[in-house]
Amino acid sequence: MDSNDGWYRAVSSRDGRFDGRFWIGVTSTGIYCRPSCPARTPKPENVRYFVSAAAAARSGFRACRRCAPDAVPGSPQWDSRADVTARAVRLIGDGVVDRGGVPALAQRLGYTERHLNRLLTDELGAGPLALARTQRAQTAKTLITNTALSLSEIAFAAGFGSIRQFNDTIREVYGCAPSELRRGTPRADGTMSLRLSYRPPLHADSLFAYLGARAVSGVESYDGGGYTRTLTLPHGIATVTLRPGDGCVHAELSLADVRDLTPAVSRCRRLLDLDADPIAVDTVLSADPALAPLVTAFPGVRLPRSVDGFEVAVRAVVGQQISVAGARTVLGRLCRDGVFPDPDRLLALPDEAFAMPVARRETLRRLAGAVRDGLPLDGGSDRAATRAALLALPGIGEWTADYIALRALGDPDVLLPTDLGTRRGAKALGLPDDPAALLRHAERWRPWRSYAQLRLWSQA
């Protein structure tokens, strides 16, 4: 990309808000950095700009060992946008290419491999293989610094096809041999301690309280400081504890299979909405006098998303017309073995496991069948098509479909105007509580109505 005065000002001021939005390659050193790198600011003529770390690596730059440009929050536009490029990036982040290659990614998105490669290269400066390769290098680095695994075990756990490929990639990306990245004594108990970065501010209290209030016994717990839950990952069951820290969220992760590190990190980041741009969101919402005091008092409110879209969909159906406490009790009966049931396990449950009306039980079974048969409920889904498919299922109306869109699909622009909590919150803020009138008023909140929704619920 060509030099840009605004971007260079961000680099000169070491503005951390731009970390993950773009990366800089310094031609005089051959290193690429995040905009906030503490090193001496390079001359403008020595700077190249990239919209992905993979594009910088593909152009021959190696990652700065000082600012770790591969560990910044993800780009907020790939986190929130609904187009094919953004969906592809989210799926790559979840390890789809590592598990099934580019053919699996293309099939999931409904495009040919060639067209998908062209789309990503045009917008990101790198195709799906290059994006996945850079991600594998970061995964390998995390395993090197956080586990006692041998380098050969790490190579295959991170998704590399050979030891040679692993060594060559680490040397290209980090400018050193893999063994040089290992410092200190890694933990030998199988638990990894990770730092999940985000763009400040982050209103951690409201985010963790929301998750804690809905914690299902046996699957989740919240002690007022840390949120712990099980994760069902491609190669086994994991456990993670998440605690807010200064400038990061601390994650204590225990995996059944280290190949699941990439999807585990991706899903934790997604659960906590860590790749959002809170400044952009709060700027729009604070322009409404009714919301401005809330934004000032509680900046950086995030969307509590999900680690599994089917789980959120089940929660949405179970929660129809009952209290949060009541939903927790019902869900606890479905999750007696410590993990949230996947579609096959839910379909195998006997009638008596469903403490709910028969119609709702059958809605859950229809939903499970649809997901088992290929209905995707994650960040890589086509939002409009998924919503339409959900509404076609008997027992799922607009409230349920939109709740799933907000939490499972990560749609940043959802409002639930007929929801009782929404209407009570709106009334408390002096906003219209009639659904049609509230929808008209909420046009000024686009494209961040989901974040306004959280603030309305907080006032209910």
Residue pairs with C-beta under 8 A, 6 or more apart in sequence:
1 22
1 48
1 49
1 50
1 51
1 125
2 49
3 44
3 45
3 47
3 48
3 49
4 49
7 18
7 22
7 24
7 35
7 49
8 44
8 47
9 15
10 17
10 18
10 35
11 24
11 35
11 41
11 42
11 47
12 41
14 35
14 36
14 37
14 38
14 41
15 35
15 36
16 35
16 36
16 199
16 200
17 199
17 277
17 279
18 35
18 36
19 34
19 35
19 36
19 72
19 73
19 197
19 199
20 34
20 72
20 73
20 74
20 75
20 76
20 199
20 275
21 35
21 51
21 75
21 76
22 35
22 49
22 50
22 51
23 32
23 33
23 34
23 35
23 49
23 50
23 51
23 52
23 53
23 55
23 56
23 69
24 32
24 33
24 34
24 35
24 37
24 42
24 47
24 48
24 49
24 50
25 31
25 32
25 47
25 48
25 49
25 50
25 56
25 59
25 61
26 32
26 33
26 42
26 46
26 47
26 61
27 46
27 47
27 48
28 42
28 43
28 46
29 42
30 60
30 61
30 62
31 61
31 62
31 63
31 64
31 175
32 50
32 53
32 56
32 57
32 61
32 62
32 63
32 64
32 69
33 39
33 64
33 66
33 67
33 69
34 64
34 67
34 68
34 69
34 72
36 67
37 64
37 66
37 67
37 69
38 66
38 67
39 64
39 66
39 67
48 56
48 59
48 61
50 56
50 59
50 125
51 75
51 123
51 124
51 125
52 75
52 124
52 125
52 126
52 131
52 134
53 63
53 69
53 70
53 134
54 124
54 125
54 126
54 130
54 131
54 133
54 134
55 124
55 125
55 126
55 130
56 69
57 63
57 126
57 130
57 133
57 134
57 137
57 172
57 173
58 125
58 126
58 130
59 125
62 172
62 173
62 174
62 175
63 69
63 70
63 173
63 174
63 175
65 174
65 175
65 176
70 134
70 137
70 138
70 141
70 173
71 138
71 195
71 197
72 197
73 197
73 198
73 199
73 274
73 275
74 89
74 93
74 269
74 274
74 275
75 89
75 275
76 199
76 275
76 276
76 277
76 280
77 86
78 85
78 86
78 89
78 90
78 275
79 86
79 90
79 275
79 276
79 410
80 86
80 276
80 410
80 412
80 447
82 382
82 383
82 384
82 411
84 109
84 111
84 116
84 119
85 119
85 120
85 123
85 124
87 109
87 379
87 380
87 381
87 382
88 105
88 109
88 116
88 119
88 120
88 128
88 380
89 120
89 124
89 131
90 378
90 379
90 380
91 97
91 105
91 108
91 109
91 379
91 380
92 105
92 128
92 131
92 132
92 135
93 135
93 262
93 266
94 262
94 263
94 266
94 267
94 378
94 379
94 380
95 159
95 234
95 262
95 263
95 266
96 104
96 105
96 108
96 380
97 104
97 105
97 128
97 129
97 131
97 132
98 132
98 135
98 136
98 159
98 259
98 262
99 234
102 113
102 116
102 117
102 128
102 129
103 113
105 116
105 128
106 112
106 113
106 116
108 376
108 380
109 116
109 380
111 119
116 127
116 128
117 127
117 128
120 126
120 127
120 128
120 131
121 127
124 131
126 134
132 159
133 169
134 173
135 262
136 158
136 159
136 160
136 169
136 262
137 158
137 169
137 170
137 173
137 174
139 157
139 158
139 159
139 261
139 262
140 154
140 155
140 158
140 160
140 166
140 169
140 170
140 178
141 170
141 174
141 181
142 192
142 194
142 261
142 265
143 149
143 154
143 157
143 158
143 258
143 261
144 151
144 154
144 178
144 181
144 182
145 181
145 182
145 183
145 186
146 186
146 187
146 192
146 193
146 194
147 154
147 186
147 187
147 190
147 192
147 258
148 186
148 187
148 188
149 157
149 258
151 163
151 166
151 178
151 179
152 163
153 258
154 166
154 178
154 258
155 162
155 163
155 165
155 166
155 167
156 259
157 257
157 258
157 259
157 261
158 166
158 261
158 262
159 259
159 262
160 166
160 169
166 178
167 177
167 178
170 176
170 177
170 178
170 181
171 177
174 181
187 193
190 254
190 255
191 252
191 253
191 254
192 251
192 252
192 253
192 254
192 255
192 261
193 250
193 251
193 252
193 253
194 250
194 251
194 253
194 265
195 245
195 248
195 249
195 250
195 251
196 242
196 248
196 249
196 250
196 251
196 265
196 268
196 269
196 272
196 274
197 247
197 248
197 274
198 247
198 248
198 249
198 272
198 274
198 275
198 276
199 275
199 276
199 277
199 278
199 279
200 247
200 278
200 300
201 278
201 299
201 300
202 244
202 249
202 274
202 278
202 300
202 302
203 298
203 299
203 300
203 301
203 302
204 244
204 249
206 298
206 301
206 454
206 458
207 272
207 273
207 301
207 302
207 304
208 222
208 227
208 242
208 244
210 304
210 454
211 220
211 222
211 227
211 271
211 304
212 222
212 224
212 227
213 324
214 220
214 315
214 324
214 327
214 328
215 221
215 222
215 227
215 229
215 328
216 328
216 331
216 332
216 335
216 340
217 328
217 332
217 335
218 332
218 335
218 336
218 337
218 338
219 229
219 230
219 335
219 338
219 339
219 340
220 227
220 228
220 229
220 230
221 227
221 228
221 229
222 228
225 243
226 241
226 242
226 243
227 241
227 242
227 243
228 239
228 240
228 241
228 242
229 239
229 240
229 307
230 237
230 238
230 239
230 338
230 339
230 340
231 237
231 238
231 239
231 240
231 264
231 267
231 268
231 307
231 308
232 308
232 339
232 340
232 342
233 255
233 256
233 257
233 260
233 263
233 264
233 267
234 259
234 260
234 263
235 256
235 257
235 259
235 260
236 255
236 256
236 257
236 260
237 256
237 339
238 253
238 254
238 255
238 256
238 260
238 264
239 253
239 254
240 251
240 252
240 253
240 254
240 264
240 268
241 251
241 252
242 249
242 250
242 251
242 268
242 271
242 272
243 249
243 250
244 250
249 268
249 272
249 274
251 265
251 268
253 261
253 264
253 265
253 268
255 261
255 264
267 306
267 307
267 308
268 307
269 275
270 305
270 306
270 307
270 379
270 410
271 304
271 305
271 306
271 307
272 302
272 304
272 305
273 302
273 303
273 304
273 305
273 410
274 302
276 302
276 303
276 412
278 299
278 300
278 301
278 302
280 448
281 301
281 412
281 448
281 451
282 295
282 299
282 300
284 444
284 445
284 446
284 447
284 448
285 291
285 292
285 295
285 445
285 448
285 451
285 452
285 455
286 292
286 295
286 296
287 444
288 444
288 445
290 429
290 430
290 431
291 429
291 445
291 452
291 455
294 429
294 455
294 458
294 459
295 455
298 455
298 458
301 451
301 454
301 455
301 458
302 451
303 406
303 407
303 410
303 412
303 450
303 451
303 454
304 407
304 454
305 407
305 408
305 410
306 312
306 407
306 408
308 340
308 378
309 376
309 377
309 378
309 381
309 404
309 408
309 409
310 342
310 343
310 367
310 368
310 371
310 377
310 408
311 340
312 377
312 403
312 404
312 407
312 408
313 367
313 371
313 377
313 390
313 404
313 408
314 331
314 334
314 340
314 341
314 346
314 364
314 367
314 368
315 327
315 331
316 400
316 403
316 404
316 407
317 360
317 363
317 364
317 367
317 395
317 396
317 400
318 327
318 330
318 331
318 356
318 360
318 364
319 327
319 403
320 360
320 399
320 400
322 330
329 355
330 354
330 355
330 356
333 353
333 354
333 355
334 340
334 341
334 346
334 349
334 353
334 354
335 341
341 349
343 368
343 369
343 371
343 372
344 368
344 372
346 364
346 365
346 368
347 365
347 368
347 369
347 372
351 361
354 360
354 361
354 364
359 395
360 395
362 394
362 395
363 393
363 394
363 395
363 396
366 393
366 394
366 395
367 393
367 396
370 389
370 393
371 377
375 386
375 389
375 390
376 386
377 386
377 404
377 408
377 409
378 408
378 409
379 409
379 410
381 409
383 405
383 409
383 411
386 404
386 405
386 409
387 401
387 402
387 405
390 396
390 400
390 401
390 404
391 397
391 398
391 401
398 418
399 416
399 418
399 419
402 414
402 415
402 416
403 414
403 416
405 411
405 414
406 414
406 416
406 450
406 453
411 450
412 447
412 448
412 449
412 450
412 451
413 446
413 447
413 448
413 449
413 450
414 449
414 450
414 453
415 422
415 438
415 439
415 442
415 445
415 449
415 450
415 452
415 453
416 422
416 453
417 423
417 435
417 436
417 438
417 439
417 442
418 435
420 460
421 456
421 457
421 460
422 438
422 453
422 456
422 457
422 460
423 433
423 435
423 438
424 433
424 459
424 460
425 455
425 456
425 457
425 458
425 459
425 460
426 432
426 433
426 438
426 456
427 433
428 459
428 460
429 456
429 459
431 438
431 441
431 456
432 438
432 440
432 441
442 449
442 452
445 451
445 452
